[in-house]
Amino acid sequence: MIIGVYGLGRFGGFWSKQLSEYFSGSGNSVVGWSRDESRPVPEGVLRVGEDELLSADVIVLCVAISAVEEVLRRIAHRLKPGTLVMDTCSVKVHPARAMMRILPSDVDILATHPMFGPDSGKDGIQGLPLVFSPLRMGNDKIDLWRGYFNSMGLKVVEISPEQHDEEAAYSQGITHFIGRVLGELDLKGSSIGTTGYHDLLDIVRQTCNDPWRLFVDLQQYNPYTALMRQDLHQAINVMLERFDSIEVPREE
């Protein structure tokens, strides 16, 4: 089996390395393609041209959320029947609908979201969650890939794209939003900082290390993040009003 990783950016490079460490050998191989030829290829991953990558048995899309439709239209007519296409986007409704609408009916489709990245997975991915949403594939292939991801040590979470986006808006979406807000404050390390404060700095580092495009796409393409931001704004106003209503005794 040949697994082709389409896109070797920050996450694509990381994910292709993880896949290579698990799949390489026993007749399996992982190949990668990037439109930016200057990007390094992880050890164990073979750089190939776009046409060769699209002839792989499995295509793993590691592209920006906002680029998914464009990429799907670019590759749809070049895929052989029986190819499995899986995305890795941080939102699920948008890419799931796009894959079902654009890809040929003889292509299998699996929506995934590895709930980690180069920062949160730097010490290993064992026990970390991966969202698994089969859209169009046979039960045998579903069982096969569920087994692969379980064998990689991942916690496979089977939910619908709609369930993912609603929950992710108030977990991943709010984390990235708050991380970017705190990043605007340019907070510094402190010799008297509490554990909680340093946890906040870790959130800032992790979220602000990701591309700005990812942050914007997370907020724009998840149908539930607008409500999350409204709820967050309202909660902040409630706390400010409570604080302003407190009467502080004045010193004589």
C-alpha positions as CSV (number, residue, x, y, z in Angstrom):
1,M,0.0,0.0,0.0
2,I,1.3,3.5,-0.9
3,I,0.1,6.4,1.2
4,G,0.5,9.8,-0.4
5,V,0.6,12.9,1.8
6,Y,-0.6,15.9,-0.2
7,G,1.0,19.0,1.4
8,L,4.1,19.0,3.5
9,G,3.6,22.2,5.5
10,R,4.0,22.4,9.3
11,F,1.4,19.8,10.0
12,G,1.8,17.8,6.8
13,G,5.5,17.2,7.5
14,F,4.7,16.2,11.1
15,W,1.9,13.8,10.1
16,S,3.8,12.2,7.2
17,K,6.6,11.4,9.6
18,Q,4.2,9.7,12.0
19,L,2.6,7.7,9.2
20,S,6.0,6.7,7.9
21,E,7.1,5.5,11.3
22,Y,4.1,3.2,11.5
23,F,3.5,2.1,7.9
24,S,7.0,1.9,6.3
25,G,8.1,-1.6,5.6
26,S,6.1,-4.8,4.9
27,G,5.3,-3.6,1.4
28,N,4.0,-0.2,2.6
29,S,5.5,3.2,1.9
30,V,4.7,6.9,2.5
31,V,5.3,9.5,-0.2
32,G,4.8,13.2,-0.1
33,W,4.3,16.2,-2.4
34,S,4.4,19.9,-1.7
35,R,4.0,22.8,-4.1
36,D,6.9,24.4,-2.2
37,E,9.9,22.3,-3.3
38,S,12.1,23.9,-0.8
39,R,10.2,22.3,2.1
40,P,12.2,19.5,3.7
41,V,10.9,15.9,3.5
42,P,10.8,14.0,6.8
43,E,13.0,11.0,7.1
44,G,11.3,7.9,5.8
45,V,9.0,9.9,3.4
46,L,9.9,9.9,-0.3
47,R,9.3,13.1,-2.2
48,V,7.5,12.5,-5.5
49,G,5.8,14.6,-8.2
50,E,2.1,15.5,-7.9
51,D,1.0,13.0,-10.6
52,E,2.8,10.1,-8.9
53,L,1.4,11.0,-5.5
54,L,-2.1,11.0,-6.9
55,S,-1.7,7.4,-8.1
56,A,-1.2,6.3,-4.5
57,D,-3.7,4.0,-2.9
58,V,-4.5,6.5,-0.1
59,I,-4.4,10.3,-0.4
60,V,-4.0,12.2,2.9
61,L,-4.8,15.9,2.4
62,C,-2.8,18.2,4.6
63,V,-3.8,21.5,3.2
64,A,-5.4,24.7,4.6
65,I,-9.1,24.6,5.3
66,S,-9.7,27.5,2.9
67,A,-7.8,25.6,0.1
68,V,-9.7,22.3,0.4
69,E,-12.3,22.9,-2.4
70,E,-9.6,24.2,-4.8
71,V,-7.4,21.2,-4.2
72,L,-10.3,18.8,-4.5
73,R,-11.2,20.2,-7.9
74,R,-7.6,20.0,-9.0
75,I,-7.2,16.3,-8.1
76,A,-10.7,14.8,-8.5
77,H,-10.4,13.8,-12.2
78,R,-6.9,12.3,-11.6
79,L,-7.8,9.7,-9.0
80,K,-8.1,6.1,-9.8
81,P,-11.3,4.1,-8.7
82,G,-11.0,2.7,-5.2
83,T,-8.6,5.4,-4.0
84,L,-9.2,6.4,-0.3
85,V,-9.1,10.2,0.3
86,M,-8.9,11.5,3.8
87,D,-8.6,15.1,5.0
88,T,-7.0,16.2,8.2
89,C,-8.7,19.6,8.6
90,S,-9.4,21.2,12.0
91,V,-13.1,21.7,11.0
92,K,-15.1,18.9,9.6
93,V,-18.5,20.0,8.1
94,H,-16.9,22.1,5.3
95,P,-14.3,19.6,4.0
96,A,-16.8,16.6,4.4
97,R,-19.4,18.3,2.3
98,A,-16.8,19.4,-0.3
99,M,-15.3,15.9,-0.6
100,M,-18.8,14.3,-1.0
101,R,-19.8,16.9,-3.6
102,I,-16.6,17.1,-5.7
103,L,-14.9,13.7,-5.6
104,P,-16.1,10.9,-8.0
105,S,-18.5,8.3,-6.7
106,D,-15.9,5.5,-7.1
107,V,-13.5,7.1,-4.6
108,D,-13.7,6.3,-0.9
109,I,-13.9,9.2,1.6
110,L,-12.8,9.4,5.3
111,A,-12.9,12.6,7.3
112,T,-10.3,12.8,10.0
113,H,-9.0,15.3,12.5
114,P,-5.8,14.4,14.4
115,M,-6.5,16.5,17.5
116,F,-2.8,17.4,17.9
117,G,0.1,18.8,16.0
118,P,3.9,19.4,16.1
119,D,3.8,21.1,19.5
120,S,1.3,19.0,21.4
121,G,2.6,15.8,19.8
122,K,6.3,16.6,20.1
123,D,6.7,14.0,22.9
124,G,4.7,11.3,21.1
125,I,1.1,10.8,20.0
126,Q,0.2,7.8,22.1
127,G,-3.2,8.4,23.8
128,L,-4.0,11.5,21.8
129,P,-7.4,11.7,20.1
130,L,-8.1,11.4,16.4
131,V,-11.6,12.1,15.1
132,F,-12.7,9.4,12.7
133,S,-15.8,10.1,10.4
134,P,-16.3,7.6,7.6
135,L,-18.3,9.3,4.8
136,R,-18.2,6.8,1.9
137,M,-16.3,3.6,2.4
138,G,-17.1,-0.1,3.0
139,N,-17.2,-1.6,6.5
140,D,-14.0,-3.7,5.8
141,K,-12.0,-0.6,5.0
142,I,-13.5,1.3,8.0
143,D,-12.4,-1.5,10.3
144,L,-9.0,-1.6,8.7
145,W,-8.3,2.1,9.2
146,R,-9.8,2.2,12.7
147,G,-7.4,-0.6,13.5
148,Y,-4.4,1.2,12.0
149,F,-5.0,4.3,14.0
150,N,-5.6,2.3,17.2
151,S,-2.4,0.5,16.6
152,M,-0.6,3.8,16.3
153,G,-1.6,4.4,19.9
154,L,-4.3,7.0,19.1
155,K,-7.6,7.4,20.8
156,V,-10.0,7.0,17.9
157,V,-13.2,9.1,18.5
158,E,-16.0,8.3,16.0
159,I,-18.4,11.2,15.7
160,S,-20.1,13.0,12.9
161,P,-18.7,16.2,11.3
162,E,-21.5,18.2,12.8
163,Q,-20.8,16.8,16.3
164,H,-17.1,17.5,15.8
165,D,-17.6,21.2,14.8
166,E,-20.1,22.0,17.6
167,E,-17.8,20.5,20.3
168,A,-14.5,21.8,18.7
169,A,-15.9,25.4,18.6
170,Y,-15.9,25.4,22.4
171,S,-12.7,23.4,22.9
172,Q,-10.2,24.0,20.1
173,G,-11.8,27.1,18.7
174,I,-12.0,28.9,22.0
175,T,-8.4,27.8,22.9
176,H,-7.0,29.3,19.8
177,F,-9.1,32.5,20.2
178,I,-8.0,33.1,23.8
179,G,-4.4,32.2,22.9
180,R,-4.3,34.8,20.2
181,V,-5.9,37.4,22.5
182,L,-3.3,36.7,25.2
183,G,-0.6,36.9,22.5
184,E,-1.6,40.5,21.8
185,L,-0.7,41.3,25.4
186,D,2.9,40.2,24.8
187,L,3.0,38.4,28.2
188,K,6.5,37.5,29.6
189,G,7.8,34.7,31.7
190,S,8.0,35.5,35.4
191,S,10.1,34.2,38.3
192,I,7.1,34.5,40.5
193,G,4.6,33.2,37.9
194,T,2.2,30.6,39.2
195,T,1.7,27.2,37.5
196,G,-1.6,28.5,36.1
197,Y,0.2,31.5,34.6
198,H,2.8,29.3,32.9
199,D,0.0,27.1,31.6
200,L,-1.4,30.2,29.9
201,L,2.0,31.0,28.4
202,D,2.1,27.5,27.0
203,I,-1.3,28.1,25.3
204,V,0.0,31.3,23.8
205,R,3.1,29.5,22.4
206,Q,1.1,26.6,21.0
207,T,-1.6,28.6,19.3
208,C,0.6,31.4,18.1
209,N,3.2,28.9,16.6
210,D,0.5,27.8,14.2
211,P,0.0,29.7,10.9
212,W,-2.3,32.7,11.1
213,R,-4.3,31.2,8.2
214,L,-5.2,28.2,10.4
215,F,-6.5,30.5,13.1
216,V,-8.6,32.5,10.6
217,D,-9.9,29.3,9.0
218,L,-10.9,27.8,12.3
219,Q,-13.0,30.8,13.1
220,Q,-14.5,31.3,9.6
221,Y,-15.2,27.7,8.5
222,N,-16.6,26.2,11.7
223,P,-20.4,27.1,11.7
224,Y,-20.4,27.2,15.5
225,T,-17.5,29.5,16.3
226,A,-19.4,32.7,15.8
227,L,-21.8,31.7,18.6
228,M,-18.7,30.8,20.7
229,R,-17.2,34.2,20.3
230,Q,-20.6,35.8,21.2
231,D,-20.8,33.7,24.3
232,L,-17.3,34.6,25.2
233,H,-17.8,38.3,24.7
234,Q,-21.0,38.1,26.8
235,A,-19.2,36.2,29.6
236,I,-16.5,38.8,29.7
237,N,-19.0,41.6,29.9
238,V,-20.9,39.8,32.7
239,M,-17.7,39.6,34.7
240,L,-16.8,43.2,34.1
241,E,-20.2,44.3,35.2
242,R,-20.0,42.2,38.4
243,F,-16.6,43.7,39.1
244,D,-17.8,47.3,38.5
245,S,-20.8,46.8,40.8
246,I,-18.5,45.9,43.8
247,E,-18.2,48.8,46.2
248,V,-14.6,49.0,47.4
249,P,-14.2,50.8,50.8
250,R,-12.1,54.0,50.4
251,E,-9.1,54.6,52.7
252,E,-9.6,57.5,55.0
